[in-house]
């Protein structure tokens, strides 16, 4: 059985980070890129938010005994197979995981323009994931 309190804590954690990312999103591209702290803070907040997402996905899969995912993307695929979200949404979330992997392992290949673009265009993807988890576990 899924531990609802654990899921709640992860959701609150992500929402707190998204709130901070929203304040960085409000900066102009020039302001954002002019201070390395904006970029590095954004990368970190995105990384840990994505990790919280994958932690939730892994927890749900494990507690429901739906398989043993070899990697984070497998957990997302399994959740899609159990109708948590669409194939398109799964691809969005898998792209987020790939970005997180780049931040962690290929950090020198992540520039401030890409991070700024993610802030501008992709923050709602976190809420999409949260809605899917809530819909399937809190109803």
Backbone as CSV, one residue per row, in Angstrom:
resi,resn,N_x,N_y,N_z,CA_x,CA_y,CA_z,C_x,C_y,C_z
1,UNK,0.836,-1.186,0.000,0.000,0.000,0.000,0.883,1.253,0.000
2,UNK,0.494,2.212,-0.791,1.234,3.461,-0.909,1.147,4.234,0.400
3,UNK,2.270,4.783,0.829,2.300,5.603,2.050,1.903,7.029,1.675
4,UNK,0.656,7.353,1.954,0.094,8.651,1.561,0.860,9.806,2.195
5,UNK,1.277,9.665,3.440,2.008,10.749,4.099,3.337,11.019,3.389
6,UNK,4.009,9.979,2.946,5.254,10.147,2.201,4.999,10.900,0.892
7,UNK,3.932,10.524,0.209,3.564,11.199,-1.045,3.250,12.666,-0.760
8,UNK,2.510,12.931,0.289,2.197,14.324,0.663,3.467,15.138,0.900
9,UNK,4.406,14.552,1.626,5.656,15.254,1.919,6.421,15.574,0.636
10,UNK,6.460,14.636,-0.278,7.168,14.854,-1.554,6.470,15.945,-2.360
11,UNK,5.141,15.921,-2.367,4.391,16.949,-3.097,4.656,18.323,-2.493
12,UNK,4.608,18.422,-1.184,4.891,19.706,-0.517,6.307,20.176,-0.830
13,UNK,7.250,19.251,-0.841,8.635,19.580,-1.163,8.718,20.163,-2.577
14,UNK,8.093,19.496,-3.534,8.121,19.981,-4.924,7.444,21.339,-5.024
15,UNK,6.298,21.496,-4.398,5.583,22.774,-4.471,6.402,23.913,-3.879
16,UNK,7.129,23.648,-2.806,7.999,24.659,-2.205,9.102,25.061,-3.198
17,UNK,9.683,24.081,-3.861,10.752,24.367,-4.826,10.203,25.103,-6.045
18,UNK,9.020,24.721,-6.493,8.409,25.386,-7.648,8.143,26.853,-7.324
19,UNK,7.719,27.127,-6.111,7.483,28.512,-5.700,8.767,29.333,-5.825
20,UNK,9.875,28.768,-5.408,11.161,29.461,-5.534,11.566,29.616,-6.999
21,UNK,11.307,28.578,-7.786,11.631,28.650,-9.211,10.784,29.702,-9.915
22,UNK,9.537,29.863,-9.478,8.661,30.887,-10.062,9.248,32.281,-9.876
23,UNK,9.884,32.518,-8.722,10.481,33.843,-8.508,11.672,34.045,-9.442
24,UNK,12.410,32.990,-9.727,13.525,33.098,-10.670,13.020,33.221,-12.107
25,UNK,11.895,32.610,-12.376,11.268,32.700,-13.701,10.908,34.147,-14.039
26,UNK,10.562,34.918,-13.023,10.121,36.300,-13.226,11.251,37.233,-13.675
27,UNK,12.489,36.790,-13.529,13.617,37.622,-13.953,13.676,37.705,-15.481
28,UNK,14.218,38.798,-15.964,14.451,38.897,-17.413,15.602,37.955,-17.774
29,UNK,15.722,37.587,-19.050,16.849,36.726,-19.435,18.200,37.333,-19.059
30,UNK,18.307,38.639,-19.171,19.566,39.318,-18.844,19.861,39.247,-17.350
31,UNK,18.841,39.524,-16.535,19.013,39.448,-15.083,19.363,38.028,-14.657
32,UNK,18.676,37.068,-15.237,18.889,35.671,-14.882,20.324,35.247,-15.170
33,UNK,20.795,35.533,-16.367,22.130,35.107,-16.784,23.263,35.912,-16.178
34,UNK,22.957,37.108,-15.687,24.009,37.984,-15.166,24.552,37.530,-13.810
35,UNK,23.796,36.723,-13.097,24.219,36.287,-11.766,24.230,34.767,-11.722
36,UNK,25.406,34.204,-11.570,25.543,32.748,-11.566,24.672,32.083,-10.500
37,UNK,24.369,32.812,-9.438,23.549,32.233,-8.367,22.145,31.891,-8.853
38,UNK,21.618,32.686,-9.774,20.298,32.389,-10.337,20.321,31.060,-11.086
39,UNK,21.343,30.887,-11.884,21.467,29.684,-12.705,21.701,28.462,-11.829
40,UNK,22.666,28.548,-10.935,23.015,27.397,-10.099,21.872,27.033,-9.147
41,UNK,21.192,28.034,-8.610,20.047,27.777,-7.743,18.941,27.079,-8.531
42,UNK,18.686,27.562,-9.726,17.644,26.961,-10.569,17.969,25.516,-10.901
43,UNK,19.214,25.259,-11.275,19.600,23.883,-11.591,19.384,22.972,-10.390
44,UNK,19.793,23.430,-9.229,19.632,22.608,-8.029,18.158,22.373,-7.705
45,UNK,17.354,23.423,-7.736,15.934,23.284,-7.421,15.227,22.365,-8.410
46,UNK,15.587,22.479,-9.680,15.017,21.572,-10.687,15.456,20.136,-10.424
47,UNK,16.725,19.962,-10.151,17.262,18.615,-9.900,16.533,17.933,-8.750
48,UNK,16.439,18.600,-7.614,15.836,17.943,-6.450,14.327,17.766,-6.623
49,UNK,13.684,18.642,-7.372,12.258,18.475,-7.646,12.014,17.256,-8.524
50,UNK,12.858,17.079,-9.516,12.744,15.911,-10.392,13.056,14.639,-9.609
51,UNK,14.033,14.705,-8.723,14.340,13.541,-7.889,13.150,13.187,-6.998
52,UNK,12.462,14.172,-6.473,11.277,13.911,-5.652,10.178,13.260,-6.493
53,UNK,10.039,13.700,-7.731,9.080,13.069,-8.650,9.399,11.593,-8.841
54,UNK,10.658,11.315,-9.147,11.030,9.924,-9.409,10.946,9.089,-8.133
55,UNK,11.230,9.698,-6.995,11.052,8.986,-5.726,9.588,8.569,-5.547
56,UNK,8.678,9.490,-5.863,7.259,9.169,-5.757,6.879,8.045,-6.713
57,UNK,7.327,8.163,-7.946,7.011,7.139,-8.947,7.544,5.780,-8.508
58,UNK,8.786,5.749,-8.059,9.380,4.488,-7.609,8.618,3.914,-6.411
59,UNK,8.228,4.781,-5.493,7.488,4.340,-4.311,6.145,3.722,-4.713
60,UNK,5.423,4.398,-5.582,4.108,3.907,-6.007,4.238,2.555,-6.701
61,UNK,5.205,2.442,-7.588,5.418,1.180,-8.306,5.785,0.070,-7.326
62,UNK,6.711,0.353,-6.427,7.171,-0.670,-5.477,6.056,-1.104,-4.531
63,UNK,5.341,-0.144,-3.955,4.314,-0.475,-2.962,3.131,-1.216,-3.577
64,UNK,2.904,-0.999,-4.880,1.833,-1.720,-5.560,2.315,-3.029,-6.195
65,UNK,3.621,-3.272,-6.082,4.224,-4.487,-6.643,3.942,-4.612,-8.147
66,UNK,4.182,-3.505,-8.847,3.940,-3.455,-10.285,5.193,-3.769,-11.104
67,UNK,6.246,-4.147,-10.467,7.469,-4.488,-11.174,8.679,-3.877,-10.491
68,UNK,9.822,-4.177,-11.084,11.081,-3.647,-10.566,11.714,-2.813,-11.672
69,UNK,11.564,-1.504,-11.579,12.128,-0.637,-12.628,13.652,-0.627,-12.579
70,UNK,14.262,-0.752,-13.738,15.722,-0.713,-13.823,16.228,0.730,-13.748
71,UNK,15.408,1.667,-14.195,15.786,3.084,-14.172,14.527,3.918,-13.945
72,UNK,14.721,5.180,-13.686,13.601,6.062,-13.346,12.560,6.118,-14.461
73,UNK,13.003,6.130,-15.693,12.064,6.189,-16.813,11.142,4.974,-16.819
74,UNK,11.619,3.850,-16.311,10.783,2.651,-16.241,9.620,2.847,-15.275
75,UNK,9.852,3.525,-14.173,8.771,3.812,-13.227,7.696,4.665,-13.888
76,UNK,8.131,5.631,-14.682,7.174,6.486,-15.381,6.362,5.673,-16.382
77,UNK,7.026,4.790,-17.095,6.334,3.931,-18.068,5.306,3.058,-17.363
78,UNK,5.693,2.486,-16.232,4.778,1.628,-15.482,3.567,2.425,-15.006
79,UNK,3.787,3.615,-14.508,2.652,4.437,-14.073,1.734,4.752,-15.244
80,UNK,2.307,5.016,-16.413,1.464,5.246,-17.589,0.651,3.997,-17.903
81,UNK,1.284,2.838,-17.815,0.575,1.579,-18.087,-0.581,1.367,-17.114
82,UNK,-0.486,1.945,-15.924,-1.566,1.860,-14.951,-2.435,3.125,-14.975
83,UNK,-2.399,3.818,-16.116,-3.285,4.954,-16.415,-3.122,6.158,-15.494
84,UNK,-1.924,6.376,-15.008,-1.661,7.589,-14.240,-1.609,8.803,-15.162
85,UNK,-1.065,8.614,-16.343,-0.989,9.702,-17.292,-0.860,9.156,-18.707
86,UNK,-0.909,10.063,-19.673,-0.869,9.686,-21.087,0.563,9.406,-21.539
87,UNK,0.679,8.882,-22.720,2.010,8.648,-23.288,2.754,9.972,-23.486
88,UNK,2.034,10.988,-23.920,2.644,12.315,-24.090,3.189,12.835,-22.756
89,UNK,2.408,12.696,-21.700,2.853,13.142,-20.377,4.054,12.324,-19.910
90,UNK,4.030,11.032,-20.166,5.183,10.192,-19.807,6.445,10.716,-20.484
91,UNK,6.330,11.099,-21.745,7.494,11.631,-22.471,7.973,12.946,-21.859
92,UNK,7.043,13.794,-21.458,7.422,15.051,-20.771,8.231,14.749,-19.515
93,UNK,7.726,13.820,-18.719,8.381,13.486,-17.452,9.725,12.800,-17.690
94,UNK,9.797,11.971,-18.719,11.069,11.310,-19.053,12.104,12.344,-19.491
95,UNK,11.659,13.372,-20.197,12.567,14.460,-20.599,13.096,15.185,-19.371
96,UNK,12.248,15.348,-18.375,12.681,15.981,-17.126,13.758,15.138,-16.456
97,UNK,13.565,13.828,-16.437,14.554,12.930,-15.825,15.878,13.009,-16.587
98,UNK,15.800,13.093,-17.905,17.032,13.218,-18.705,17.764,14.516,-18.368
99,UNK,16.986,15.604,-18.190,17.609,16.873,-17.806,18.297,16.733,-16.449
100,UNK,17.622,16.109,-15.500,18.212,15.894,-14.177,19.514,15.113,-14.284
101,UNK,19.540,14.095,-15.117,20.760,13.306,-15.305,21.883,14.148,-15.898
102,UNK,21.532,15.037,-16.809,22.546,15.930,-17.381,23.082,16.886,-16.330
103,UNK,22.212,17.414,-15.482,22.665,18.335,-14.424,23.638,17.613,-13.494
104,UNK,23.344,16.357,-13.191,24.160,15.608,-12.237,25.457,15.109,-12.870
105,UNK,25.382,14.596,-14.099,26.538,13.914,-14.685,27.253,14.703,-15.781
106,UNK,26.517,15.555,-16.493,27.112,16.324,-17.587,26.895,17.815,-17.348
107,UNK,27.089,18.207,-16.102,26.782,19.566,-15.655,27.419,20.653,-16.509
108,UNK,28.573,20.367,-17.090,29.244,21.372,-17.906,28.501,21.626,-19.225
109,UNK,27.557,20.744,-19.574,26.801,20.884,-20.825,25.428,21.508,-20.626
110,UNK,25.160,22.067,-19.463,23.871,22.702,-19.190,24.120,24.198,-19.049
111,UNK,23.650,24.966,-20.030,23.918,26.407,-19.977,22.716,27.183,-19.442
112,UNK,22.969,28.449,-19.123,21.933,29.256,-18.475,20.741,29.516,-19.387
113,UNK,20.948,29.555,-20.699,19.818,29.769,-21.614,18.833,28.599,-21.555
114,UNK,19.369,27.388,-21.496,18.507,26.206,-21.400,17.738,26.206,-20.080
115,UNK,18.417,26.516,-19.001,17.755,26.535,-17.698,16.665,27.606,-17.690
116,UNK,16.950,28.770,-18.240,15.955,29.843,-18.293,14.742,29.414,-19.114
117,UNK,14.984,28.756,-20.237,13.885,28.286,-21.081,13.009,27.282,-20.321
118,UNK,13.632,26.397,-19.566,12.873,25.423,-18.771,12.001,26.149,-17.752
119,UNK,12.549,27.165,-17.115,11.754,27.940,-16.147,10.547,28.582,-16.829
120,UNK,10.753,29.074,-18.018,9.680,29.769,-18.726,8.606,28.819,-19.249
121,UNK,9.004,27.622,-19.647,8.085,26.744,-20.375,7.651,25.477,-19.648
122,UNK,8.415,25.003,-18.690,8.163,23.644,-18.206,7.774,23.491,-16.737
123,UNK,7.705,24.544,-15.991,7.315,24.398,-14.582,5.923,23.783,-14.416
124,UNK,4.974,24.068,-15.296,3.656,23.424,-15.154,3.701,21.893,-15.257
125,UNK,4.759,21.354,-15.832,4.875,19.896,-15.942,4.925,19.241,-14.565
126,UNK,5.509,19.920,-13.602,5.537,19.374,-12.243,4.120,19.253,-11.688
127,UNK,3.312,20.274,-11.913,1.943,20.253,-11.396,1.107,19.190,-12.112
128,UNK,1.406,18.959,-13.372,0.746,17.891,-14.126,1.033,16.534,-13.474
129,UNK,2.284,16.316,-13.116,2.665,15.072,-12.445,1.972,14.959,-11.088
130,UNK,1.989,16.034,-10.328,1.365,16.031,-9.006,-0.122,15.722,-9.117
131,UNK,-0.812,16.349,-10.076,-2.243,16.080,-10.262,-2.504,14.611,-10.540
132,UNK,-1.666,14.004,-11.372,-1.827,12.579,-11.695,-1.661,11.713,-10.463
133,UNK,-0.660,12.019,-9.649,-0.420,11.247,-8.432,-1.576,11.416,-7.445
134,UNK,-2.025,12.644,-7.263,-3.124,12.908,-6.342,-4.388,12.199,-6.812
135,UNK,-4.702,12.331,-8.092,-5.905,11.711,-8.647,-5.924,10.195,-8.436
136,UNK,-4.778,9.569,-8.561,-4.720,8.113,-8.492,-4.465,7.557,-7.094
137,UNK,-4.135,8.417,-6.136,-3.814,7.914,-4.797,-4.639,8.544,-3.676
138,UNK,-5.304,9.641,-3.953,-6.026,10.349,-2.897,-7.529,10.339,-3.103
139,UNK,-8.009,9.526,-4.060,-9.464,9.537,-4.293,-10.111,8.257,-3.847
